[in-house]
Amino acid sequence: MAQMKGVSGEPLVVALPSLGLRLSVALEGVSSEHREALGARWSAGRDEEGRGAAAGTEVAVILRASSGEVGFPASALVAAATRWAGPRRGELRANGVEMALEVEGDALRGEGTFDEARPRGSVEAAVRALMTLALARRGVLVLHAAAVAHGGDAVVLLGASGAGKTTTARRLGREGLRRLSDDLIAIETKASPPVLHRLPFERAGRGPLRGAGEVARCRGGALVQKGAACVQVLEHGDPVRAWVEAVIALGPPPGEVEGLLKAVGRLCAVPLGVLEVPAQGALSPEVRRWIEALGEVAPFPVDASAGGPQARGAGVMREERGQAGRGARQVERAPNVAFRVLDGVVVLVAPSSPAIQTLNEVGSLVWQLADGRSLDAIVDAVVDAFEVEHAVAQADVERFVEALEARGMLRSRPSAAG
């Protein structure tokens, strides 16, 4: 990897002191006007706190302006992807930026290009993607979530864009709770309870960074639902899927995938509810009571998760294994796909797909049974488990297998008995 020579101006530096992370971006070919604006935006590295973060994980990249098409288009506002050629070398593409990466222990080095027509958006995309990747390598996950704190304890607020999590966090902030995030938050799952770390990204702001690295204990979370008659916290029916869908992750280098899955497993052990939010009225009294009640619960174990690689359905797998010779095709999982089963939900990481995915109930059962047994045996198991017609089960299973075969995640071969 080339050294940082011939780069005009001081690198932009972003630091997370609470996590010992320091990220520097050296730019070539950017105008003085844009450099000044970027320097004002990414100013966290110029204070003593920022310089003190250099002792932990360091990420350093050189980006050069390009007049051609670079990275993902502007319409892909949050798109980012990695591709690894081995445990040390890979590529990163994001909105208006692309670069080669080199892993050096905990550190990351990079060199690439950014779209000179949109330097602010390109640099923002690069910083977000690099920070997400660097944190995930240490077992720290970035969540698409808001977060509020009461004292030293906090909760995260989940929901798709437009669900109301940002508005709810800001309402609670105006009512006296401490707002840690309105869009993105980092969670360190190795701690018990997990620790939330404020990131230098705000949905609203292009202004200077404030409070990056602020921390609080994570006591739980909730999916925000607008339009309720009164504020209340209810039980969530599918916490594993909701937590996984909130994770923003990039595929890590080979050999580090299991660590990412372990972090996700610990995240899924965090209590999750549903926060019903009315359009008017105070929210903070009920939310404070909720946070205080969560704080009275004993911390869950650091390595808690809802199950291991063969948690639910393991008995079915043992009972059905003898049928592997039936049918014309045998189905098995691709060896480069890592997975865990958390409360019956398969959570997997595949190099050819978005970093973390979940499968539905049928897909989770099929995936667990895809250990070399026949397609017919898998169909029979689905019929028994879900009490559906054989023709319906066969069509569903075949569609699932074909879709994952096309993505290199499952593979089938003629049965030895067929």
Secondary structure, DSSP 8 states (H G I E B T S, - for coil): ---S-S--S--EEEEEGGGTEEEEEEEES--HHHHHHHHHHS-GGGSHHHHGGGGSEEEEEEEEEESS--SB-TT-TT-EEEEESSSSEEEEEEBTEEEEEEEETTEEEEEEEEETT-HHHHHHHHHHHHHHHHHHTTTEEEEE-EEEEETTEEEEEE-STTSSHHHHHHHHHHTT-EEEESSEEEEETTSSS-EEEE-S--SS--S---STT-EEEEEEEEEEEE--SS-EEEE-S-HHHHHHHHEE-----TT-HHHHHHHHHHHTTS-EEEEEE-SSS--HHHHHHHHHHHHTS----TT--S--TT-TTHHHHHHHGGGTT-SSEEEEE-TT-EEEEETTEEEEE-TTS-S-EE--HHHHHHHHHTEEEEHHHHHHHHHHHHT--HHHHHHHHHHHHHHHHHTTSEEEEE-TT-
